[in-house]
Amino acid sequence: MTAAVQALNDNSLSVPVRGFLHRPEQISARGLVLGHGAGSNSNSPVLIAVAAAFADAGYSVLRCDLPFRQNRSFGPPRPGDAEHDREGLRNALAAMRNLGCARIFLGGHSYGGRQATMLCAEERELAAGLLLLSYPLHPPRKPEQLRVQHLPRLHVPALFVHGTRDPFGSTEEMEAAVKMIPAKTRLLTVAGAGHVLGIKGKAVEHGLAGEVVAAFALLFGDEGQRSG
């Protein structure tokens, strides 16, 4: 199955939605919205690989530029950007519903995934589930600064994908954090991978995106696979 990729620019919402939409050959009602990390954009290799794999599995996938990146072509988000970025993710979900997706999952890489968890902790009915690539559990070398305060309020099933060499959290730290979530969860560890989920300097090891899709299907079962 070959997905068609098209640019998407929706300026009809309070915060514009901009990014790239992957459409499978046979359109279904399943959708996935992916946000990028703090130092990247919607064209990051990990988002492209994961979006392509999910589109091949029958999902319509939007990899979107968060509002802070729409406003600035480089640099990390600034204090105060996070709330606006969460609104951008909310609007991206709305845009996918407008395209005919009835069951939509949300997630992203690093910062984008963290904002997705915070949004779903506030609005538990917003998405059917979460896909979190390299969740930034704490800043590198600062394990005391855990970003877990909202996790006990997260009632949305979630798949975490985490490299064993990720400086933003060890496997043991991630296992402890995931246990704080009262919903169904799974942690997929990637041996030897760092924060960009690459091995030996290569972003997104060959075959990893397919493993993510398979783990996602195992977690969500019929929920993640049904077309209507």
C-alpha positions as CSV (number, residue, x, y, z in Angstrom):
1,M,0.0,0.0,0.0
2,T,1.4,3.4,-1.0
3,A,0.3,6.5,0.8
4,A,-0.2,9.9,-0.8
5,V,1.5,12.8,1.0
6,Q,0.1,16.3,0.7
7,A,0.7,19.6,2.4
8,L,-2.1,20.8,4.7
9,N,-2.7,24.4,5.6
10,D,-6.0,25.1,7.5
11,N,-6.3,28.7,8.5
12,S,-10.0,28.4,9.4
13,L,-9.3,27.6,13.1
14,S,-8.3,29.9,15.9
15,V,-4.7,28.5,15.7
16,P,-3.8,27.5,12.1
17,V,-3.0,23.9,11.3
18,R,0.0,23.4,9.1
19,G,1.8,20.2,8.1
20,F,1.8,17.1,5.9
21,L,-1.0,14.7,5.5
22,H,-0.4,11.0,4.7
23,R,-3.4,9.4,3.1
24,P,-3.5,5.6,2.5
25,E,-4.8,4.1,-0.7
26,Q,-8.0,2.9,1.0
27,I,-9.3,5.7,3.2
28,S,-10.6,4.6,6.6
29,A,-11.9,6.4,9.6
30,R,-8.7,6.0,11.6
31,G,-6.5,9.0,12.1
32,L,-3.3,9.9,13.8
33,V,-1.9,13.4,14.7
34,L,1.8,13.7,15.4
35,G,3.7,16.7,16.9
36,H,7.4,17.2,16.7
37,G,10.2,17.8,19.2
38,A,11.4,21.2,20.6
39,G,14.3,21.5,18.2
40,S,12.6,20.1,15.1
41,N,9.6,20.5,12.8
42,S,7.1,18.3,11.0
43,N,9.8,17.1,8.6
44,S,11.8,15.3,11.3
45,P,13.0,11.8,10.2
46,V,11.3,10.0,13.0
47,L,7.9,11.6,12.2
48,I,8.2,10.9,8.5
49,A,9.1,7.3,9.1
50,V,6.4,6.7,11.7
51,A,3.7,8.5,9.6
52,A,4.6,6.5,6.5
53,A,4.3,3.2,8.4
54,F,1.0,4.1,9.9
55,A,-0.4,5.2,6.6
56,D,0.7,1.9,5.1
57,A,-1.3,0.3,7.9
58,G,-4.4,2.2,6.9
59,Y,-4.3,5.4,9.0
60,S,-4.6,9.0,7.8
61,V,-1.7,10.7,9.5
62,L,-1.0,14.4,10.0
63,R,2.5,15.4,11.0
64,C,2.0,19.0,12.0
65,D,4.1,22.0,12.8
66,L,3.3,23.2,16.3
67,P,2.3,26.8,16.7
68,F,5.7,27.8,18.1
69,R,7.4,26.5,15.0
70,Q,4.9,28.2,12.7
71,N,5.9,31.4,14.4
72,R,9.7,30.8,14.3
73,S,11.6,28.6,11.8
74,F,14.3,27.6,14.4
75,G,14.9,27.5,18.1
76,P,13.1,25.8,21.0
77,P,9.7,26.8,22.4
78,R,9.7,29.8,24.7
79,P,8.1,30.1,28.2
80,G,4.4,30.5,27.6
81,D,4.3,28.6,24.2
82,A,3.1,25.3,25.6
83,E,-0.5,26.3,26.1
84,H,-0.7,27.6,22.6
85,D,1.0,24.5,21.2
86,R,-1.6,22.3,23.0
87,E,-4.3,24.4,21.3
88,G,-2.6,23.7,18.0
89,L,-2.8,19.9,18.7
90,R,-6.5,20.3,19.6
91,N,-7.1,22.1,16.3
92,A,-5.2,19.5,14.4
93,L,-7.5,16.8,15.8
94,A,-10.5,19.0,14.7
95,A,-9.0,19.3,11.2
96,M,-8.7,15.5,11.0
97,R,-12.3,15.1,12.0
98,N,-13.2,17.5,9.2
99,L,-11.4,15.2,6.8
100,G,-13.6,12.3,7.8
101,C,-11.6,10.6,10.6
102,A,-13.9,9.4,13.3
103,R,-11.4,7.6,15.6
104,I,-8.3,9.7,16.0
105,F,-5.1,9.0,18.0
106,L,-2.7,11.7,19.2
107,G,1.0,11.8,19.9
108,G,4.4,12.9,18.8
109,H,8.1,13.0,19.5
110,S,9.6,14.4,22.7
111,Y,8.1,17.9,23.4
112,G,5.2,17.2,21.0
113,G,4.3,14.0,22.8
114,R,4.6,15.6,26.2
115,Q,2.1,18.3,25.1
116,A,-0.2,15.6,23.8
117,T,-0.2,13.9,27.2
118,M,-0.9,17.2,29.0
119,L,-3.8,18.0,26.7
120,C,-5.3,14.5,27.1
121,A,-4.9,14.7,30.9
122,E,-7.1,17.8,30.7
123,E,-9.6,16.5,28.1
124,R,-9.7,12.7,28.4
125,E,-12.3,12.3,25.6
126,L,-10.3,14.2,23.0
127,A,-8.3,11.3,21.5
128,A,-8.7,7.5,21.4
129,G,-5.2,6.9,22.5
130,L,-1.6,8.2,22.6
131,L,1.6,7.4,20.7
132,L,4.6,8.8,22.6
133,L,8.0,8.7,20.9
134,S,10.9,9.5,23.3
135,Y,8.9,11.1,26.1
136,P,11.2,13.7,27.7
137,L,10.9,12.5,31.3
138,H,13.4,14.9,32.6
139,P,16.1,17.2,31.2
140,P,19.4,15.4,30.5
141,R,21.5,15.0,33.7
142,K,18.7,16.4,35.8
143,P,16.7,13.4,37.0
144,E,15.2,15.3,39.9
145,Q,13.2,17.5,37.5
146,L,10.6,14.9,36.5
147,R,7.8,15.9,34.2
148,V,5.2,13.5,35.6
149,Q,2.8,15.7,37.6
150,H,-0.1,15.2,35.2
151,L,0.4,11.5,34.5
152,P,-1.9,10.3,37.3
153,R,-4.7,12.3,35.6
154,L,-4.1,10.6,32.2
155,H,-6.9,8.2,31.6
156,V,-6.1,7.6,27.9
157,P,-4.3,4.4,26.7
158,A,-0.7,5.1,25.6
159,L,2.2,3.5,23.9
160,F,5.6,4.8,24.9
161,V,8.6,4.2,22.6
162,H,11.9,4.8,24.3
163,G,15.6,4.3,23.5
164,T,17.8,2.6,26.1
165,R,20.4,5.4,25.6
166,D,18.0,8.3,25.8
167,P,19.4,11.0,28.2
168,F,15.9,12.3,28.9
169,G,15.1,9.2,30.9
170,S,16.4,5.7,31.6
171,T,14.4,2.6,31.0
172,E,13.9,2.1,34.7
173,E,12.8,5.7,35.1
174,M,10.3,5.3,32.2
175,E,8.9,2.1,33.7
176,A,8.2,3.9,37.0
177,A,6.6,6.8,35.2
178,V,4.4,4.7,33.1
179,K,3.0,2.9,36.2
180,M,1.6,6.3,37.4
181,I,-0.9,6.3,34.5
182,P,-4.3,4.7,35.5
183,A,-5.0,3.8,31.8
184,K,-3.8,0.9,29.7
185,T,-0.1,1.4,28.7
186,R,2.8,-0.3,27.1
187,L,6.5,0.6,27.0
188,L,8.4,-0.4,23.8
189,T,12.2,-0.1,24.4
190,V,14.6,0.3,21.6
191,A,18.0,-1.2,22.5
192,G,20.9,1.1,21.8
193,A,18.8,4.0,20.5
194,G,19.0,7.6,21.7
195,H,16.5,10.4,21.9
196,V,15.9,10.5,18.1
197,L,15.4,6.7,18.1
198,G,18.5,6.2,16.0
199,I,21.4,3.8,16.4
200,K,25.0,4.6,15.6
201,G,24.1,8.1,14.3
202,K,21.4,6.8,12.1
203,A,17.9,8.3,12.7
204,V,15.1,5.8,13.0
205,E,16.6,2.4,12.6
206,H,15.3,0.4,9.6
207,G,12.3,-1.6,10.6
208,L,11.6,0.3,13.8
209,A,8.6,2.2,12.5
210,G,7.0,-1.1,11.6
211,E,7.6,-2.4,15.1
212,V,5.9,0.7,16.5
213,V,2.8,0.0,14.4
214,A,2.8,-3.6,15.5
215,A,3.1,-2.7,19.2
216,F,0.3,-0.1,18.7
217,A,-2.0,-2.7,17.3
218,L,-1.2,-5.1,20.2
219,L,-2.1,-2.4,22.7
220,F,-5.2,-1.1,21.1
221,G,-6.4,-4.4,19.6
222,D,-9.6,-3.9,17.6
223,E,-9.8,-0.3,18.7
224,G,-6.6,0.6,16.8
225,Q,-7.4,-1.6,13.8
226,R,-11.1,-1.1,13.0
227,S,-12.0,1.1,10.1
228,G,-15.3,2.5,11.2
